Amino acid sequence: MLVASRVLLAVAGILLILDAVLLATGTPNPLLGWPLPCPLTLAALGLGLILYVFRGNAFVKGEPGQPFSFSIILGGRRHSSGGV
């Protein structure tokens, strides 16, 4: 699942750059005349993020009393606040 999320995020990134170029030049979306940003781009981005959160290392189980810590925000190290 982690590989699928990386692929979807890479595809979404490329499509977002293409959408930005199309928006800047005023060119309509060549894909079925859909609006910009393309719903396909947003779907790939959303699904990639959801798969990453569920399968990636976005949440790390913490000590008792702390259900999880945000390891990405904290740079991959555990943080104890010293409180409850």
Summary of the structure (lengths in Angstrom):
residues: 84
radius of gyration: 18.1
end to end distance: 34.1
largest distance: 55.3
contacts: 195
relative contact order: 0.16
helix: 49%
strand: 5%
